[in-house]
Amino acid sequence: MEKQERAVAPGWWHSLVPLNYGWEACQPGHTFGPAARHYHLLHFVLKGEGTFLKGGEWHQVGPGDLFVILPEEITTYCASLTDPWEYVWISFLASETPAFLEGAVIRQPPVYKIFERLRDLCLQDPEDGKIFAVLYDLLDRLSRDAPVSARRDAYAAYAKAYLETMYMQPVSIQQIADTLHIDRRYLTALFRQAYGQSPKAYLTELRLDQAKSFLRQGHSVTEASSMAGFPDLSNFSRQYKRRFGSSPSGRPRLSAAEKRKG
């Protein structure tokens, strides 16, 4: 049996968070389950066939089909004895299940190229942001028939989750907008409408909160600044004082009791 699998470092559990992804060419009759999971899991069949048991009903699944496993569902799936399937899969956390994923099997969705890209990434060592982009592209493509308001909410949620995952690295709001194929000003307006501030302001607050936490853990000002994603130490110090009313060098450290609790 050939198999490739990689893990994606999770961020904070807001909106959409990719967990794992992989590719597998199964042996005849290979079976997984019955099992339940705490996350969403999507399998896309590149070639071959198999069967999928969900909700007490067996489904025949073939090339180009996508079968859906939702959190806490008990499912079983089995490769064909004569033409075992090869599939690509991705798992993720989401605050709720969108309506377009509530079925057992999505027949022939236009996502083949997206899963081909994901399969190719299995053989590389991609940045987490690339997996985030693939997952968003996938769900965006599947949700094309969803109401426009739902897509708008998804844009803002994606940007927020991306910032919370990638805050320690150089982040460009323009790059996020380009990934979503929307205008940067439009994304900023949607984000402000959803969360009450611009994505840039949200990122700065997020980084400052993380830096404060790093300082309380005993890291130096330089270390905390770098770990929180601030490339410029003087700018970090100004932002920190503006936010918290004191310089980062005068921050409180964890007490002995707090350290023991940690």
N, C-alpha and C positions, 0 to 999 in steps of 0.2 A: 504493500500500500504506500503510495506517495502522499506526502502531506507537508504543508508549510503553514506555520502559524507565527504571528507576532502579537504582542500586547501593546496597547496604546495607553500611555500614562494618563489616568483620569484627572480631571480638574474638580472644581466644586460642583455639587449636584444641583445645578440650575439648568432647566430646560433640557438641552440635548448634550449628552456626553458619550463619545465613543469609548468602548471598552476593549474589544478584541476583534480581530478579523483573520481570515485564513482561506486557504484553498485546499481541496482534497479530491483525489481521484480514488474512489472507493473500490474495494474488492467485491466480487459478486456476493450478494446476500448480507453485506455488512449492515449491522443494525445498531441504532443508538436509541436507548430508552427502554421502558418508559422513564421519563425524567421531567422535572420542573426546574425553572430558573427564576431568578429575581429580576431579569432584564429582558429587553426585546431582542429577538434574534431573527435575522432574515437570511435565507439560503436562496441563491439563484443558481439554477441548473444550466451549466454550459453545454453539456451533452450527456447522453445516456438517460436512464429512467430509474424511477423508484416509487415507493409508496409512502404516504404520510398519514399518520393517525392523529386526529385532533377532534376533541368533543365527541368521541365515540364513533367517528366516521372516517373511513379510509378514503384517501384521495390519490389518484394516479397522477404523478408529476413527471413531466418530460422536459426536453430542451427548451429554454426560453421562459420557463415558469419560475415563479418566486413563491416559496412557501414561508409562512409567517408564524412565528412562535412568540406569544405574548407572556408577560411576567406571570408566574405561578400557574401557567397552563401545563398539564401533564400531556406530553406528546411522545410519539415514537415514529422514527422514520427508518426506512430500509431500502438498500440498493437492490436493483433488479438482479436476478440470478444470471440472466443472459446478456444484459446490456447495462452494467452498473453505471451509476451517474458520477459525473464530475461536477462539483459545485464550488462556488465561492460564497463565503458567509461573513456577516458582520453583526456584532452585538453592540447594544448601546442602552443607556439609561435615558428615560424621558419622564417628565412630570405627569404625563397622561398619554393615552394611546389615541392617535388621530383616527378619524373615522375610516380613512382609506386603508388602514392596516387591520381592520377588525375581522376580515375574512380569513379563511384558511390558506387559500392559494390564489395568487394573482396571475391570471393567464396572460402570457406574452406581453408583459409591460415593456415599454421602449427604454430599457435600461441596460442592454447587453454591453454596450461600450463602457459604461460606468463600472460594471463588474469586471470587465476585462482589465480596466485600469487598476482596479483593486487587486486582481490576481497578480498583475505585474509588480505591484508594490510589495507583495508578499516575498518577492525574491530580492528586494532591496532593503534599505534601512532608512525609510523616509522620516521626515519630521512629522510630529504629531499633527501639525497644522494641515498637512496634505491629506491625512486620513479624515480630519474634520471636514475638509472641503469635499472629499468624495462622499461622505455620509450626507452632507447637506445637499449636494447635487442629486443624490439618489432620492432622498425624501421630497425634495422640491419637484423632481420629475414625476414622482408618484402622486403628488398632491395637485397637479395642474388643474384638476377639475374642482378643487376646493374653492370656497368663496375667497374673493380678493382680500377681505379683512383678515382671514386666517393666514394668508401668505404674508401680509404686512406684519402681523404679530410674529410670524416665524423669522422674518428678516431681523427684527429687533432682538428676538431671543437668541438667534444664532450669534449675532454680534456680541451680546452680553456673555454668552457661554465661551465664545472664543477668547474674549479679553480675560476672563477668569482662568482660562487654561494656559494662556500664552503671555501673561503679564510680565514674566521675568525676561522675556525676549524682546527684541525690537518689534514694535507693533505699528502698523500703518492702517489708519482708518480707510484710506483710499484702497489699500490692498483688500480689506474685508469687503468693501463695496464692489470692487472688481470681481471678487469671487462670487458675489451674489448677483452680478450683472445689473447693478442699479447705480444711480448717481450717488456720490458721496454725500451731497447735501440732503438728498432724499433719505438716505440711511440715517443721517444725523437727526433729521426731523422725526422719523419714526421712533428712533431710540429715545429722543427727548419726550415724545408723547407717551411712550410706554413706561419710562423709568424716571422722568422728571429732570434729566440732565443730559448733556451731550456725552457721546461715547468717550471723548477725550477726557472730560472731567471725571467720568466714572473710572477710567483707567488710572488717572492720577490718584484718586482717593483709594482705589484698590491697592496700588503700589505703596502708598503711604501707610496704610493699615498693615500691610505685610512687613514693611520695613520696621514699623514700631514693634511688631511681634518679634522680629529677628533681634532687635536691640534688647528687648526684655529677656531674650534667651542668652544674652551675653556676647553677641557678635559685635564687632567694632562698627563704627559709623561707615567706614569704607566698605566693609563686607555687607552690611545691611543694605546700603545703597545699591550695590551691584546685584545682590541676590533678588532685590525687589524690582529690578529692571530700570534703575536710573543710571544713564550713562555718564551724567555730569554730577560730581559730588557737590559743587557749590549750588547748583539748581536744586538738588535734593534738599540741602540744608535750608534754603529759602522756603521751599514748598512745605517742608516739615514744620518749620516755625510758624508759618502762616496757618497751617491746619491745626496744630496742637498747642501753639502759644509758647513753645520753648524750643531751644535748639536740640538736635538729636544727641549731642554730647552730654546734655543734662537729663537724659531720659532715666526713668526708674528701671531697675533691674528686678527680676523675679526674686521674691523672698525665699528663704530657706524652706519655709512651709509650702510655698507654691511649687518649688522644685520637687519636693518630696511627693506632692500630689501628682505632678506630671510624670 
